[in-house]
Amino acid sequence: MSMSEALTKALPLLYALEQRGYETVFVGGCVRDTLLGKPLKDVDIATAASPEQVIATFPHTVPTGLQHGTVTVVHEKETYEITTFRTESAYEQYRRPTQVQFVTSLNEDLLRRDFTINSMAMRYDETIIDPFHGQDDLRSGLLRCVGDADARLQEDALRIVRAVRFAAAYELRIAHMTWRAIIRHRGLLAHIAMERVGLELDKMIAGSRPYRAASLLASSGMLAYTKDRLPAAILEAAAGYKKSSKRDTSSGATVSPEAQSERMTLVAQSMRRLHRLEDNEDRWAAVCAALSMQIVQASELFALLRYSSSRTARLAAILGVHGAMAPRLHQNMNIAPGHPDGEGEIVQAESELQDHWRLTVLKYGMSAAESWLGIVVAIPELVYGAAAANQRLASIEDEWNRLRQTLHSMAVRSIRELAVKGKDLLSLTGKPSGPWLGQLLQSLVEAAALGRVPNEKGPLLDEAAAVLNKDEN
C-alpha cells in the first residue's frame, strides 16, 4: 500500500496538529479506498483537537459545522474537512444525533461509524488503526455493521440504503446479522427525506454494478417503505423480482428465468446491461424504459427523489424518443421478405421509418435522439425483446447505423437551424406576429428535415408563401 497524491497533499495538516500534541488521522472512505487501490473521492481527517484548537492551528479556516465538530481548512487551494473525535447519542427521527460529545479517543470515534470497512483510520506514517477488523472484512468480501447492527441502523436509518450501495460498489456480501437487521428495520425509511434516498439511488445507478444494487434493493423489500411512495412500476418490478428469486439472501437473489414473466426477464436483462452506458442520465432513462414507465410516471419519480427540473426534462425527452420509435422498429421487425411484395414493403417501411425518425428528432431534440440511440445499442432488448434481440443482432446494428447516419445528415434539426427567421416571414406577409408564425416555422422545419424543400432562404420563402396561400383558400 502507498499513499495517493491526494493523501500526500493533505499530510501537512496531520503534521501540524500532531506537532501540537493532537492525535490526527485520515479516516473513513479514503482509508478504505486506499487499501483497495481505488481513486479517492474525498479526504476526511479526524482529530483529538477541538474545533477551536483546529481554527487556532491553521490560518485559513471556515467554521462549517462547529456544532458537530467540523472545521473546513483551506490548504494550497484545496479544502479539507477536519472533524473532532466525537460520540453521538439520542438520535432524532432515526437520522440526526441530538447530542454530540467531543472526545479524545480515536476508538470511541470509530465506534460510532456505520460499517467496519468505513471504521478504519490511517496515521501519517501509514499505520492502520482497525479495531473492528475492517481489513479482514474487505479481504473476505463482507459488509458488516460496527458493533450491534440493530443499534447502528436505528441510529441512522439511511444506513439501510447505504448498505446496499456499499455492497454493490465493492462486491461485498452483507453479513447475516446485518442483513436481518436491514429487514427488521426497513420500515424506518419512512423517516428519511426522499432527497437523501434519491442521492443514494443516484450513486447506485451511476456505480459499476447497478444490477447488483437493484437485486439487493428488491430482495430486501425496502423500496416499499420510503417516506413518499415510489411509482407502482418500481414496486411491482421489485416484488416480481423477489418472488421469482430462488433465494432471498444477503448475497442477492439468483433469478430463475423459467419462473419470470417476459416483462421481468426484460427488466432483469436491461439492468444487467446498464453498466454499458457511461452516462448516469442515460442509465435512468434505460431503467424507466425497461419498467415501461411513461413520461408522466418517470417525471413523478424524479420529482419524488428531488432531482432537478433539467434532469427531468432530459429524461422526458429520451423517453419521448423511445415511445415514438420503439413501436415502429418493433413493427418493422415483423415484416417478412418471403412473399412476392415483401421487398417493396420493406423499402417502403424503411422510408416511412426514416421520416418518422426525422420528425421525432425535431420534436424531442438531437441530444435526446443521440442518447436514445446509445441506450438501445447497449440494450437492444428495450426495443426488440430478449429473444429477438439475440437472434437479430446483426440486422439490428445495421438499423441503428442507418438511424445514426440519418440523424447526422439531416439538413435541419431545429427551428434555429432554418435558413429563414421569423422576421423574414413577417416581412413576407406584412401580418402581425401571432401563433401562426410559430406554426409556419414548424411547418418549414419539417419540410426541410424531410427533404421536401432545401434549407435555403429562397425555397423556404416560396414554401411559406404556398402554405399561407393554401391556408387562406
Buried (B, 14 or more C-beta within 10 A) or exposed (E): EEBBEBBEBBEEBBEBBBEBEBBBBBBBBBBBBBBEEBEBEEBBBBBBBBBEBBBEBBEEBEEEEBEBBBBBBEBEEEEBBBBBBBBBEEBEEBBEBEEBEBBBEBEEBBBBBBBBBBBBBBBBEEEBBBBBBBBEBBEEEBBBBBBEBBEBBBBBBBBBBBBBBBBBBBEBBBBEBBBBBBBBBBEBBEBBBBEBBBBBBBBBBBBEBBBBBBBBBBBBBBBBBBBEEBBEBBBBBBBBBBEBBEEBBBBBBEBEEEEBEEBBBBBBBBBBBBBBBEEBBBBBBBBBBBBEBBBEBBBBBBEBBBBEEEBBBBBBBBBBBBBBBBEBBEEBBEEEEEEEEEEEBBEEBBEEBBBBBBBBBBBBBBEBBBBBBBBBBBBBBBBBBBEBBEEBEEEBEEBBEBBBEBBEEBBBBEBEBBBBEBEBBEEBBEEEEEEBBEEBBBBBBBBBBBBEBBBEEEBBBEBBEEBBEEEEE
